Amino acid sequence: MGIKRQQSVGRALLKAEITAKQARSINYQPGVAKLPLAKGLAELSFEGTPINSEQIAQLVGGGFLDNKRNIAFIGGTGRGVTFAG
């Protein structure tokens, strides 16, 4: 096998290892953060809160992504701002 071929194979293996390491890291992070695994919009109760449930339902639709807009939820501890449904 030629040197160029060996370098090409080595680069491919290195790229595959980096990709696998990044995937493991992404899969590991939610467990470390202790975030809820999965919840749906139907599991949220907006009663007695100032939250606009219609606006939340629109956000769940993901239209803000098409418009390349960001959203940020701000609130104190225990307010559910890390909820990812």
C-alpha positions as CSV (number, residue, x, y, z in Angstrom):
1,M,0.0,0.0,0.0
2,G,1.4,3.4,-0.9
3,I,2.0,6.2,1.5
4,K,-0.7,8.4,0.0
5,R,-3.2,5.5,0.3
6,Q,-2.2,4.9,3.9
7,Q,-2.6,8.6,4.8
8,S,-6.0,8.6,3.1
9,V,-7.2,5.6,5.1
10,G,-5.7,7.1,8.3
11,R,-7.6,10.4,7.7
12,A,-10.9,8.4,7.0
13,L,-10.4,6.4,10.2
14,L,-9.6,9.6,12.2
15,K,-12.7,11.3,10.8
16,A,-14.9,8.3,11.7
17,E,-13.5,8.3,15.3
18,I,-14.1,12.0,15.7
19,T,-17.7,11.6,14.5
20,A,-18.3,8.7,16.8
21,K,-16.9,10.6,19.8
22,Q,-19.1,13.6,19.0
23,A,-22.2,11.3,18.8
24,R,-21.3,9.7,22.2
25,S,-20.9,13.1,23.7
26,I,-24.2,14.3,22.4
27,N,-26.0,11.2,23.7
28,Y,-24.2,11.5,27.1
29,Q,-25.1,15.2,27.8
30,P,-28.8,14.9,28.5
31,G,-28.2,12.3,31.2
32,V,-25.6,14.5,32.9
33,A,-27.9,17.5,32.8
34,K,-30.7,15.4,34.3
35,L,-33.2,16.8,31.9
36,P,-36.6,15.1,31.5
37,L,-36.3,12.5,28.7
38,A,-39.4,13.3,26.7
39,K,-42.6,15.1,27.3
40,G,-45.3,16.4,25.0
41,L,-47.3,19.5,24.8
42,A,-50.3,17.7,26.1
43,E,-48.5,17.0,29.4
44,L,-48.2,20.7,30.1
45,S,-50.8,22.5,32.2
46,F,-51.0,26.3,31.6
47,E,-53.8,26.8,34.1
48,G,-53.0,29.5,36.7
49,T,-50.0,30.7,34.8
50,P,-49.4,33.8,32.7
51,I,-48.2,31.6,29.8
52,N,-49.9,32.1,26.5
53,S,-50.7,28.5,25.5
54,E,-51.6,29.4,22.0
55,Q,-48.2,31.0,21.5
56,I,-46.5,27.9,22.9
57,A,-48.5,25.8,20.4
58,Q,-47.3,28.0,17.6
59,L,-43.7,27.6,18.8
60,V,-44.1,23.8,18.8
61,G,-44.9,24.0,15.1
62,G,-41.3,25.2,14.5
63,G,-42.2,28.2,12.3
64,F,-39.5,30.2,14.0
65,L,-36.9,27.8,12.5
66,D,-38.0,28.6,9.0
67,N,-37.7,32.3,9.7
68,K,-34.2,31.7,11.3
69,R,-35.4,33.2,14.6
70,N,-34.2,32.2,18.1
71,I,-36.4,31.9,21.2
72,A,-35.4,32.1,24.8
73,F,-37.4,31.1,27.8
74,I,-36.6,33.0,30.9
75,G,-37.6,32.1,34.4
76,G,-36.5,31.2,37.9
77,T,-35.6,27.8,39.3
78,G,-38.5,25.4,39.1
79,R,-40.4,27.4,36.4
80,G,-39.9,24.8,33.6
81,V,-37.7,26.9,31.4
82,T,-35.6,23.8,30.6
83,F,-38.6,21.8,29.5
84,A,-37.8,20.2,26.2
85,G,-40.8,18.5,24.7
